[in-house]
Amino acid sequence: MAENSTPDILYTIVDEAPELASASFLPIIRKFADAAGVSVGTKDISLAARIIATFPENLTDDQRQSDDLAALGELVKTADANVIKLPNISASVPQLVAAVEELQAQGYKLPDYPYEPSTDAEKEIRARYDSIKGSAVNPVLREGNSDRRAAKAVKNYAQNNPHSMGSWASDSKTKVSSMPGNDFYANEKSATISADQAGDAKIEFVAKDGSVTVLKDAWPLTEGTVADATFMSVKALSSFLEGAIEDTKSDGTMFSLHMKATMMKVSDPIIFGYAVKAWLKPVFDKYGAELKALGVNANSGMGDLLERVKGNSEITAAIEAVRAERPEMYMVDSDKGITNLHVPSDVIIDASMPAVIRAGGKGWDSQGNKGDVNCVIPDNCYATVYDETINYFKANGALDVTKAGSVANVGLMAQKAEEYGSHPTTFEAPADGVIRVVLANGDTLHSHDVEAGDIWRACTVKKAPIENWIQLALDRQRLTGSEAIFWLDANRAHDAELIKYVTPALEAAGVADKFLILAPREATRQSLETITAGKDSIAITGNVLRDYLTDLFPILELGTSAKMLSIVKLMNGGGLFETGAGGSAPKHVQQLVEENHLRWDSMGEFCALGESLNFLADVKGNKKAGVLGAAAEVATQGILDNNKSPDRKVGQPDNRDSHYWFARYWAEALAAQTEDSELAEHFAPIAGALAASEGAILSELAAAQGAPADIGGYYHPSVEKKAAVMRPSATLNDIIG
C-alpha cells in the first residue's frame, strides 16, 4: 500500500512491465535521494488498486486500500505537486474482468462485473466498475498541458545508432480506409459558450412521440468553454465495414482495424463490436439468438466470443466457414492465433499504426508472413494523419533516421480536454429521435437527428487550458526557433472554434509570422518534409493528436516512444513528469514470466527522474536535489553512450542490468562533481563498490535468466515475489540496501 504522507517526489505504482521495472529501480532512486534529504514516496494507481479502492465494503481491513488516484488528483492542483507518472493500464472490459477474477482468486470478495445489469444493485456495481475502465487515470492527473520531445542525448543516440526501418515500395497496396461520411467528423457541431449561456446544461433524448429523457444532467459549461457534439451513424458504419472487408479481399491485402478502445472507452468498444459483427455477419445473421443466449457481446471481441461458443460445434463450424471466405487478418500474435479483432485493447492505434508504417507498410498474417495492409480507421477526424504518412513514404521512401530532424509536441490536454474527456457524455441512441444539448438559459446549443444505436458524444475544452496551451506553444517556439504548426482544420467545427482563440493570440504577441495553422493532413506532410530535411518542427495539437503524434514521430525517429521526455506543466505550478508509453508492456511481462528476461527500457524513467529532481531544486531551492538531477542526466547519457539499454532476447542484458549501470554512472557522476563536497564524499565509496563488484553483479543478474519467473499475479503481483525476481543480485542489493 502506498504512503499517506506527501513526500518531495511521488512515484506512481502502476501495472505490467513498468511496475516490474520499478521493483528494481525505485530502491536505487530512494538510496540516492535519501543522501540529499529528498523523500520519495509512492501512490498506487494500478488497475488492481483502483478496483480495490472502489469496493472497500467488500474487503477486510488488511485488504482495503486508499483511493490514491483521488488523492493525486487533488495534489496535482497544487504548487507542491512533483509526480513521476509511469504508464498504467487503461482497461478494456476483458482486462477489467480478468483483473477482478485474479483478485477474487487471491481472496478479495469483489462482485462480478455485470455485463447486462438488470437490478438497481447490479446497475450500481456496473457504474462503479465503469468508472475504472478505459482512460480513468490520465484525465484526473493531467491538470496541465503537455510538452513532449526527445531529449537531445536520446536523439543523438538514435541518429548515431539507427534502428531498423522497413523499405517502402511505391506500388504498396497498404492504405487507410475511412467512412465516406456520417461519422464523428462530418456530424460535429461546436460553439464557444458566452456569459449568458454559461451554467449547468442538460443532454436530452427526445423520442418520436415527444417524450424527453435526460441523459446527462448538470453538465457544467463555463464562459469561454468550447463545447462540441457529434454522432456516428451505425448504419453507415456497418455498411462501411462490410465494404472495407470486401475491398480488402479484392486488393489481396490484410484487414486491420485501428482504434483506441482504452482511451475512448465508451464509443470505440461499440465501434469495435460492429467490426466483429461485420466480419462474422453470416454467423450473427443466422445464430443471433443463440449467441445472445450464450452471453456473447461483440464489443468484447472475438476472443470472448470464441470462448463462449466453443461447446457449440454448429456455430464453431459456421465461424470457420466464414473465416475461410474472408481476407487475411492482421495478427496481434500469429503463433497464438490472436487476431486483430480478438480483444478491443490489443490493437491501440497510436502503437499499431506506427508499427505498420515503420515496417514499410507491412503487417503479419496468420502464418506469420508479412504483407500489405488495409488500415481501417472508421472516423475521419485523425485518419488523414496516417493516410498522408503512408502516401508520403510511398512516394519518398522510408525516413533516414541518421539525418532526420525531430517533431516535438505541445498538447492541449488539461482538465479533460476534448474527446478524451467525453466518457460521461457519450451515449447510444435508445431509439430514433433527437439528442440535444439544452443550456442553463433554456436555449438549445446543439441537436442531432439520430437513429437507434447511433453513437452520440459531447465534449469540452475550457478557456484557461486553451490560453495556457497557446502560451506554452509561444514559449517553446521562442526557446527553440523551430517551425511551429497548429494542427487545426478550419473545416472542422471544433477546430474552427479553437482558431478563434489562436489567431488573435498570435497577433497580439506579434508572432503570427512564426506559426502555421494547417489541417492535420497538410500539417503531416509539412512536418515530414521538415524532418526529412534534417530540421525540427513543433506540432501544437489537441488531446487526441497529442497522443497519436507522440507515438508516431518518436517511433519513426527513435524506434520507440518510451524514450521521450514528457513534461506536464501543471496549471497551478506543480510538475507532472510522464515516462514512456506502455503499449508493448504485456508482451514484456509474458517474456519475463516465461524466461525471466525483462526487455522494458527505463529510459523514460531516467529522463523523468532528472527533470523531477531539477524541478525540485528550482521550486524548493533544494540545491542537493539539483546536483542529483544533473548527475542523473550524466548517468542517462552514459547509458546511451555505452549502449547499456536492455536487449530483447533471453541471455542478453535486460532491464535489471541497465539499472545497475545507471546506478553506477549516477554514483560516479556524483562522486566526481565539485558543486557539493558532502555528496561527492558520500557517493565515492558507493561508486567504488559498484565498479569493483561489476563482475559479480552482472554474473548474478545473468544467472537469474532462462527459467520461468513467478511474480504471483499479472494485475496484482506479490510485492515479495516481484522484488525477488527483479532484484536477483545479492551483491547489488548489499550496496543499494
C-alpha positions in Angstrom: 0.0 0.0 0.0 1.2 3.5 -0.8 2.3 6.0 1.8 -0.2 8.6 3.0 2.2 11.5 3.5 3.3 13.8 0.8 7.0 13.3 0.1 9.1 15.6 -2.1 8.6 13.3 -5.1 5.8 10.9 -5.7 6.5 7.9 -7.9 3.5 6.0 -9.2 2.8 2.3 -8.7 1.3 1.1 -11.9 1.0 -2.1 -14.0 2.8 -4.6 -16.1 6.4 -4.1 -17.3 6.8 -0.5 -16.0 5.9 -1.7 -12.5 8.2 -4.7 -12.6 11.0 -2.3 -13.6 10.1 -0.1 -10.6 10.7 -3.0 -8.3 14.4 -2.9 -9.4 14.8 0.9 -10.0 12.8 2.5 -7.1 15.2 1.2 -4.4 18.1 2.8 -6.3 16.2 6.1 -6.5 15.5 6.1 -2.8 19.0 5.2 -1.9 20.4 8.2 -3.8 17.7 10.7 -3.0 18.0 10.0 0.8 21.5 11.2 0.7 20.3 14.6 -0.5 17.4 14.8 2.0 14.9 14.2 -0.8 12.0 11.9 0.2 10.4 9.7 -2.5 7.0 8.2 -1.8 4.5 6.2 -3.9 0.9 6.3 -4.9 -0.8 3.2 -6.2 -2.8 3.9 -9.4 -2.6 0.4 -10.8 -5.7 -1.2 -12.1 -5.9 -3.6 -9.2 -5.5 -0.8 -6.6 -8.3 1.2 -8.3 -10.6 -1.8 -8.2 -9.8 -2.5 -4.5 -10.4 1.2 -3.6 -13.7 1.2 -5.3 -15.3 -1.7 -3.2 -14.0 -1.2 0.4 -17.2 -2.5 1.9 -16.5 -6.0 0.4 -13.0 -6.3 1.8 -11.2 -6.9 5.1 -9.2 -4.2 6.8 -6.0 -5.7 5.6 -7.2 -5.8 2.0 -8.5 -2.3 1.8 -6.5 0.4 0.0 -6.9 4.2 0.0 -8.0 5.9 -3.2 -4.6 7.1 -4.3 -5.9 8.3 -7.7 -8.3 10.7 -6.0 -5.5 11.9 -3.7 -3.2 12.5 -6.6 -6.0 14.3 -8.4 -6.1 16.8 -5.6 -2.4 17.1 -5.3 -1.8 18.0 -9.0 -4.0 21.0 -8.4 -1.4 22.4 -6.0 2.0 24.0 -6.5 3.6 21.3 -4.3 3.0 18.5 -6.9 6.1 16.7 -8.1 4.9 13.4 -9.6 6.7 10.9 -11.8 3.9 9.1 -13.6 4.6 5.8 -15.3 2.2 4.1 -17.9 -0.8 2.4 -16.4 -3.4 0.1 -17.9 -6.4 1.9 -19.5 -8.5 -1.2 -19.1 -10.9 -2.6 -21.7 -13.8 -4.7 -20.3 -11.9 -8.0 -20.8 -8.9 -6.6 -18.9 -11.1 -5.3 -16.2 -12.8 -8.7 -15.8 -9.5 -10.5 -15.8 -8.2 -8.3 -13.1 -11.3 -8.8 -11.0 -11.1 -12.6 -11.4 -7.4 -12.5 -10.4 -8.2 -10.5 -7.2 -11.1 -12.8 -6.4 -8.8 -15.8 -6.7 -6.5 -14.1 -4.2 -9.3 -13.9 -1.7 -10.8 -10.4 -2.5 -14.6 -10.8 -2.3 -15.3 -8.4 -5.1 -18.6 -8.5 -7.1 -18.6 -10.0 -10.6 -18.7 -7.5 -13.4 -22.3 -7.4 -14.5 -22.3 -7.5 -18.4 -26.1 -6.9 -18.5 -27.2 -5.4 -15.2 -30.9 -5.7 -14.5 -31.4 -4.8 -10.8 -30.6 -1.5 -9.2 -27.8 -3.2 -7.3 -26.2 -4.6 -10.4 -26.5 -1.2 -12.2 -24.7 0.4 -9.3 -21.9 -2.2 -9.4 -21.6 -1.7 -13.1 -21.4 2.1 -12.8 -18.6 1.7 -10.2 -16.7 -0.7 -12.4 -17.2 1.5 -15.5 -15.6 4.4 -13.6 -12.4 2.3 -13.5 -12.2 1.1 -17.1 -10.6 3.0 -20.0 -8.7 6.1 -19.5 -9.6 6.7 -15.9 -6.3 7.9 -14.7 -4.8 10.5 -17.1 -7.8 12.9 -17.2 -7.6 13.1 -13.4 -3.9 13.8 -13.2 -3.4 16.0 -16.3 -4.1 19.4 -14.8 -1.8 20.9 -17.3 -0.8 20.8 -20.9 1.8 18.6 -22.4 5.4 19.5 -23.5 6.8 16.3 -25.1 10.0 16.0 -27.0 13.1 13.8 -27.5 15.9 14.7 -25.1 19.0 15.8 -27.1 21.1 12.8 -25.9 18.4 10.4 -27.0 18.0 12.0 -30.4 21.8 12.0 -30.9 22.0 8.3 -30.0 19.2 7.4 -32.4 21.0 9.2 -35.3 24.3 7.5 -34.5 22.7 4.1 -33.9 19.8 3.9 -36.3 17.1 1.4 -35.7 15.7 -0.8 -38.4 13.2 0.6 -40.9 11.2 -1.4 -43.4 11.5 -0.5 -47.1 8.6 1.2 -48.8 7.6 0.3 -52.3 5.8 2.9 -54.5 3.3 0.3 -55.5 2.5 -0.8 -52.0 -1.2 -1.6 -51.6 -1.2 -0.5 -47.9 -3.7 2.2 -47.4 -6.1 3.8 -44.9 -9.8 3.3 -45.3 -12.3 5.6 -43.5 -16.1 6.3 -43.7 -17.2 8.4 -46.6 -19.4 10.5 -44.3 -21.9 10.4 -41.4 -19.1 9.9 -38.9 -18.0 12.0 -36.0 -16.0 14.4 -38.2 -18.9 15.0 -40.6 -21.6 15.5 -37.9 -19.7 17.6 -35.5 -21.1 20.9 -34.2 -19.2 23.3 -31.9 -19.7 26.6 -30.1 -17.9 28.8 -27.6 -20.1 29.4 -24.6 -20.9 33.1 -23.9 -21.6 34.6 -20.5 -25.4 34.4 -20.9 -25.1 30.7 -22.0 -23.0 29.6 -19.0 -24.3 27.3 -16.3 -25.4 23.7 -15.9 -26.6 22.3 -19.2 -28.6 19.1 -19.9 -28.2 16.4 -22.6 -31.6 15.1 -23.6 -33.1 12.5 -25.8 -36.4 13.4 -27.5 -38.3 10.4 -28.8 -40.5 10.4 -31.8 -43.6 10.7 -29.6 -42.2 13.9 -27.9 -41.2 12.3 -24.6 -38.0 13.6 -23.1 -35.3 11.6 -21.3 -32.5 13.3 -19.6 -29.2 11.5 -20.5 -27.0 13.9 -18.5 -28.0 16.5 -16.0 -25.9 19.3 -14.6 -23.3 19.3 -17.3 -21.2 22.4 -16.3 -20.4 24.8 -19.2 -18.4 27.9 -18.2 -17.9 31.0 -20.2 -15.3 30.6 -22.9 -15.6 26.8 -23.0 -15.6 25.3 -26.5 -18.5 22.7 -26.4 -18.9 20.1 -29.1 -21.4 17.5 -30.0 -21.4 14.9 -32.8 -22.6 11.4 -33.6 -21.7 8.4 -35.8 -24.4 6.6 -37.8 -24.2 2.9 -37.0 -26.0 2.1 -40.3 -23.3 4.0 -42.2 -20.6 2.3 -40.0 -21.9 -1.2 -40.7 -22.1 -0.5 -44.4 -18.6 0.9 -44.5 -17.1 -2.0 -42.5 -18.7 -4.6 -44.7 -17.4 -2.8 -47.8 -13.9 -2.5 -46.3 -13.8 -6.2 -45.8 -14.7 -6.9 -49.4 -12.3 -4.2 -50.6 -9.5 -5.9 -48.6 -10.3 -9.2 -50.2 -10.3 -7.6 -53.7 -6.9 -5.9 -53.0 -5.4 -9.1 -51.7 -4.3 -7.4 -48.5 -4.8 -7.9 -44.8 -7.8 -6.4 -42.9 -6.9 -4.4 -39.8 -8.9 -2.2 -37.5 -7.1 0.6 -35.6 -8.8 2.2 -32.7 -8.3 3.4 -29.1 -10.8 1.4 -27.1 -8.8 2.1 -23.9 -8.9 5.9 -24.0 -12.2 6.2 -25.9 -13.7 3.7 -23.5 -17.4 4.2 -24.4 -17.5 4.9 -28.2 -14.6 2.8 -29.5 -15.6 -0.6 -28.0 -19.0 -0.1 -29.6 -17.4 0.5 -33.0 -15.1 -2.4 -32.4 -18.2 -4.6 -31.8 -19.6 -3.5 -35.1 -16.4 -4.6 -36.8 -16.7 -8.1 -35.1 -20.3 -8.3 -36.3 -19.4 -7.3 -39.8 -16.6 -9.8 -40.0 -18.9 -12.6 -38.8 -22.1 -11.2 -40.4 -23.4 -14.6 -41.7 -22.9 -16.1 -38.2 -24.7 -13.2 -36.4 -27.5 -13.2 -39.0 -28.2 -16.9 -38.6 -27.3 -17.5 -34.9 -28.1 -14.2 -33.3 -30.5 -15.6 -30.7 -28.2 -18.4 -29.8 -25.2 -16.0 -29.4 -27.2 -13.7 -27.2 -28.3 -16.7 -25.0 -24.6 -17.6 -24.6 -23.9 -14.1 -23.3 -21.9 -13.0 -26.4 -21.2 -9.3 -26.6 -19.4 -8.4 -29.8 -17.9 -5.4 -28.0 -15.7 -7.7 -26.0 -14.1 -9.2 -29.1 -13.7 -12.4 -31.0 -11.6 -14.0 -28.2 -14.5 -13.8 -25.8 -17.0 -14.9 -28.5 -14.9 -18.0 -29.4 -14.6 -18.9 -25.7 -18.4 -18.8 -25.3 -19.3 -20.8 -28.4 -16.5 -23.5 -28.1 -19.0 -26.1 -26.9 -21.4 -25.5 -29.9 -19.9 -27.3 -32.9 -22.5 -25.9 -35.3 -21.7 -22.3 -34.6 -18.0 -23.0 -34.4 -18.2 -24.6 -37.9 -20.1 -21.6 -39.2 -17.4 -19.3 -37.9 -14.7 -21.4 -39.6 -16.6 -21.3 -42.8 -16.8 -17.5 -42.7 -13.1 -17.2 -41.9 -12.3 -19.3 -45.0 -14.1 -16.8 -47.1 -12.6 -13.7 -45.5 -9.3 -12.0 -46.5 -6.3 -12.5 -44.3 -6.4 -10.6 -41.0 -3.7 -8.6 -39.3 -2.5 -10.6 -36.3 -1.5 -9.5 -32.8 0.2 -12.8 -32.2 0.4 -15.2 -35.2 1.8 -18.0 -33.1 -1.1 -18.0 -30.6 -3.8 -17.2 -33.2 -4.7 -13.9 -31.7 -6.3 -11.7 -34.3 -6.8 -8.0 -34.7 -10.4 -8.5 -33.5 -9.7 -10.7 -30.5 -9.6 -8.1 -27.8 -10.5 -4.4 -28.1 -7.5 -3.3 -26.1 -5.0 -5.4 -28.1 -4.7 -3.1 -31.1 -4.2 0.5 -30.0 -4.0 2.9 -32.9 -1.1 5.1 -31.7 1.0 2.0 -31.3 -0.3 -0.2 -34.1 -0.3 2.3 -37.0 3.3 3.5 -36.4 4.3 -0.2 -36.3 2.8 -0.8 -39.7 4.4 2.4 -41.1 7.8 1.7 -39.6 7.7 -1.8 -41.2 7.3 -0.3 -44.6 3.5 -0.7 -44.7 3.6 -4.3 -43.6 1.7 -6.4 -41.1 1.8 -10.0 -40.2 -0.8 -12.6 -41.2 -2.0 -15.8 -39.5 1.0 -17.7 -40.9 3.5 -15.1 -39.7 4.1 -13.8 -43.2 4.5 -10.1 -43.9 2.0 -8.4 -46.3 0.3 -5.1 -47.2 -2.5 -3.9 -45.0 -5.8 -2.2 -45.3 -5.7 0.0 -42.2 -9.4 0.6 -41.3 -9.9 3.7 -39.2 -13.6 4.4 -39.4 -13.7 8.1 -38.3 -12.1 10.8 -40.3 -11.1 13.2 -37.5 -7.5 12.0 -37.4 -7.3 9.2 -40.0 -5.8 11.6 -42.5 -2.6 11.8 -40.5 -1.8 8.1 -41.1 -3.1 8.3 -44.7 -0.8 11.1 -45.6 2.1 9.5 -43.8 1.7 6.3 -45.8 1.3 8.3 -49.1 4.5 10.3 -48.2 6.6 7.2 -47.7 5.3 5.5 -50.7 6.5 8.5 -52.8 9.7 9.2 -50.9 10.9 6.0 -49.3 11.5 5.4 -45.6 12.7 8.1 -43.3 16.5 8.3 -43.0 16.8 8.3 -39.2 20.5 9.2 -39.3 19.7 12.6 -40.8 16.1 13.2 -39.7 15.0 16.2 -37.6 12.5 15.9 -34.8 8.8 16.6 -34.2 8.1 17.9 -30.6 4.6 18.3 -29.3 2.7 20.8 -27.3 -0.6 19.2 -26.5 -3.9 20.6 -25.2 -5.0 18.1 -22.6 -5.6 19.9 -19.3 -8.8 19.4 -17.4 -10.2 16.5 -19.5 -9.9 18.4 -22.8 -11.7 17.3 -25.9 -12.7 13.7 -26.8 -10.6 12.1 -24.1 -13.0 13.8 -21.6 -16.1 12.6 -23.4 -16.8 9.4 -21.5 -19.6 10.7 -19.2 -21.3 12.4 -22.2 -21.3 9.5 -24.7 -24.5 7.6 -25.4 -26.0 5.1 -27.7 -29.3 6.5 -29.0 -32.1 4.4 -27.3 -34.4 4.9 -30.3 -35.0 7.1 -33.3 -35.3 10.7 -32.2 -33.2 13.7 -31.3 -30.3 14.2 -28.9 -29.8 17.8 -27.9 -27.8 20.0 -25.6 -30.0 22.3 -23.6 -28.3 25.3 -22.0 -28.9 26.6 -18.5 -30.9 29.5 -20.1 -33.2 27.1 -21.9 -31.7 27.5 -25.3 -30.7 24.5 -27.4 -27.0 24.7 -28.2 -26.7 21.6 -30.4 -29.1 18.9 -31.7 -28.8 15.9 -33.9 -31.4 13.6 -35.5 -30.4 10.1 -34.6 -31.5 6.6 -35.2 -31.5 3.7 -32.7 -28.0 2.7 -31.8 -26.2 5.7 -33.2 -23.2 6.8 -31.1 -23.6 10.3 -29.9 -21.0 12.2 -27.8 -20.2 15.6 -26.5 -17.0 17.1 -25.0 -15.5 20.4 -24.0 -12.3 22.2 -23.6 -12.2 25.1 -21.1 -10.9 28.6 -21.7 -8.0 28.6 -19.3 -6.4 25.4 -20.7 -6.7 26.8 -24.2 -4.9 30.0 -23.3 -2.3 28.1 -21.3 -1.7 25.8 -24.3 -1.2 28.8 -26.7 1.2 30.4 -24.2 3.2 27.1 -23.9 3.4 27.0 -27.7 4.7 30.5 -27.8 7.3 29.7 -25.2 8.5 26.6 -26.9 8.8 28.3 -30.3 10.7 31.2 -28.8 13.1 28.9 -27.0 13.8 26.6 -30.0 13.2 28.8 -33.0 11.7 25.7 -34.7 9.0 25.6 -37.2 5.7 25.6 -35.3 2.4 24.4 -36.6 -1.1 24.5 -35.0 -2.7 21.3 -36.3 -6.2 22.7 -36.7 -8.7 22.1 -39.6 -10.7 25.2 -40.4 -13.3 23.0 -42.0 -13.9 21.0 -38.7 -16.3 22.6 -36.3 -14.3 22.2 -33.2 -11.0 23.3 -34.7 -12.7 26.4 -36.2 -13.6 27.5 -32.6 -10.0 27.0 -31.4 -8.7 29.0 -34.3 -10.8 31.9 -33.0 -8.6 31.8 -29.8 -5.3 31.1 -31.6 -5.3 33.8 -34.3 -5.8 36.8 -32.0 -3.3 35.4 -29.5 -0.6 35.1 -32.1 -1.4 38.6 -33.5 -1.3 40.1 -30.0 2.1 38.6 -29.3 3.4 39.8 -32.7 4.4 36.3 -33.8 1.8 35.4 -36.3 4.5 35.1 -38.9 6.3 32.4 -36.9 3.4 29.9 -36.8 1.4 28.0 -39.4 -2.2 26.8 -38.9 -2.7 23.7 -41.0 -5.3 20.9 -41.2 -3.9 17.5 -40.0 -3.2 16.2 -43.5 -1.3 19.3 -44.6 0.5 19.5 -41.2 1.6 15.9 -41.6 3.1 16.5 -45.0 4.8 19.7 -43.9 6.2 18.1 -40.8 7.5 15.1 -42.7 9.2 17.3 -45.3 10.8 19.3 -42.5 12.3 16.4 -40.6 13.4 14.7 -43.8 15.4 17.9 -44.5 17.0 17.5 -41.1 15.1 20.3 -39.4 12.8 20.3 -36.4 9.1 21.1 -36.0 6.7 21.7 -33.1 3.3 20.1 -33.5 0.8 22.1 -31.5 -2.2 19.8 -31.2 -5.4 18.9 -29.4 -5.5 16.0 -26.9 -6.0 13.0 -29.3 -3.4 14.1 -31.8 -1.0 14.7 -28.9 -1.5 11.1 -28.0 -1.1 9.9 -31.6 1.8 12.0 -32.7 3.9 11.4 -29.6 4.0 7.8 -30.7 4.1 8.2 -34.4 7.1 10.5 -34.8 9.2 9.1 -31.9 8.7 5.5 -33.3 9.9 6.7 -36.7 12.7 8.9 -35.3 13.9 6.9 -32.3 12.4 3.4 -32.8 10.3 3.8 -29.7 8.1 6.3 -27.9 9.3 5.1 -24.5 12.4 7.4 -24.5 10.5 10.7 -24.9 10.8 13.5 -22.4 7.3 14.3 -21.3 6.7 17.3 -19.0 3.3 18.4 -17.9 3.5 21.9 -16.6 0.6 21.9 -14.1 -1.5 25.0 -14.3 -1.2 25.8 -10.5 2.6 25.5 -10.5 3.4 21.8 -9.9 5.1 19.3 -12.2 4.0 16.0 -13.6 6.7 14.0 -15.3 5.5 11.2 -17.5 7.6 8.3 -18.7 7.4 6.3 -21.8 4.4 4.6 -23.5 3.3 1.2 -22.2 1.7 -0.3 -25.3 4.1 -3.2 -25.6 4.2 -3.8 -21.8 2.0 -7.0 -21.9 4.5 -8.8 -24.2 7.3 -7.8 -21.9 5.6 -9.4 -18.9 4.8 -12.5 -20.9 8.5 -12.9 -21.7 9.6 -12.3 -18.1 7.2 -14.9 -16.8 8.3 -17.4 -19.4 12.0 -16.9 -19.3 12.9 -14.3 -16.7 14.0 -11.6 -19.2 12.5 -8.1 -19.0 13.3 -6.1 -22.1 11.4 -2.9 -20.9 13.6 0.1 -21.4 13.6 2.5 -18.5 15.0 5.4 -20.5 11.7 7.3 -19.9 12.1 6.9 -16.2 15.7 8.0 -16.3 14.7 11.2 -18.2 11.7 11.9 -15.9 13.8 11.4 -12.8 16.4 14.0 -13.8 13.6 16.5 -14.7 11.8 15.9 -11.4 14.9 16.5 -9.4 15.8 19.6 -11.3 12.2 20.9 -10.8 12.5 20.2 -7.1 15.7 22.2 -7.0 14.1 25.1 -8.8 10.9 25.2 -6.9 12.0 24.3 -3.4 15.5 25.7 -3.6 17.0 22.3 -2.8 20.5 22.6 -4.2 21.4 19.0 -3.4 18.4 17.9 -5.5 19.8 19.9 -8.4 23.1 18.1 -8.0 21.3 14.8 -8.0 19.4 15.8 -11.1 22.4 17.0 -13.1 24.2 13.7 -12.2 21.1 11.7 -13.3 21.4 13.4 -16.7 25.0 12.4 -16.9 24.0 8.8 -16.0 21.4 8.8 -18.7 24.0 10.0 -21.2 26.2 7.2 -20.0 23.6 4.5 -20.7 23.2 5.8 -24.2 26.9 6.4 -25.0 27.9 2.9 -23.7 24.9 1.1 -25.2 23.7 -0.2 -21.8 19.9 -0.3 -22.7 18.2 -3.7 -22.5 18.4 -6.2 -25.3 15.4 -8.2 -26.5 16.5 -11.8 -26.1 17.0 -14.1 -23.1 20.6 -14.4 -22.1 21.3 -10.8 -23.1 21.4 -7.8 -20.7 17.9 -6.8 -19.7 16.2 -4.1 -17.7 17.9 -5.0 -14.4 21.4 -4.7 -16.0 20.5 -1.2 -17.2 19.6 -0.2 -13.6 22.9 -1.4 -12.4 24.7 0.7 -15.0 22.5 3.7 -14.3 23.3 3.5 -10.5 27.0 3.2 -11.2 27.1 6.1 -13.7 25.0 8.2 -11.3 27.2 7.4 -8.3 30.4 8.1 -10.4 29.0 11.4 -11.6 28.1 12.5 -8.0 31.5 11.4 -6.7 33.2 13.4 -9.5 31.2 16.6 -9.2 32.6 19.6 -7.3 29.4 21.6 -6.5 28.6 19.7 -3.3 31.6 18.1 -1.5 29.4 16.3 1.0 27.6 14.4 -1.7 30.8 13.7 -3.5 32.3 12.2 -0.3 29.1 10.2 0.3 29.0 8.7 -3.1 32.7 8.0 -3.7 32.6 4.7 -1.8 29.3 3.7 -3.4 30.8 4.3 -6.9 33.8 2.4 -5.9 31.8 -0.6 -4.7 29.6 -0.7 -7.8 32.7 -0.6 -10.0 34.6 -3.2 -8.1 31.6 -5.6 -8.0 30.8 -5.3 -11.7 31.7 -8.9 -12.5 29.8 -10.4 -9.5 26.7 -8.2 -10.1 26.5 -8.9 -13.8 27.0 -12.6 -13.3 24.2 -12.8 -10.7 21.9 -10.9 -13.0 22.7 -13.2 -15.9 22.2 -16.3 -13.8 18.6 -15.3 -13.0 17.6 -15.5 -16.6 16.3 -18.5 -18.6 13.8 -20.2 -16.2 10.2 -19.2 -15.7 9.6 -16.4 -13.1 6.8 -16.4 -10.5 5.6 -12.9 -9.7 2.4 -14.0 -8.0 -0.1 -12.4 -10.4 -0.4 -10.3 -13.5 -2.6 -7.5 -12.4 -1.9 -7.8 -8.7 1.6 -9.4 -8.3 3.1 -10.3 -4.9 5.3 -7.5 -3.6 7.7 -10.0 -2.2 7.8 -12.2 -5.3 8.2 -9.2 -7.6 11.1 -8.0 -5.6 12.8 -11.4 -5.6 12.5 -11.6 -9.4 13.6 -8.0 -10.1 16.4 -7.8 -7.5 18.3 -11.1 -8.0 21.8 -9.8 -7.3 22.7 -10.1 -3.7 25.8 -8.1 -4.3 24.0 -5.2 -5.8 21.3 -5.3 -3.0 24.0 -5.2 -0.3 25.3 -1.9 -1.9 21.9 -0.3 -2.5 20.1 -1.7 0.6 
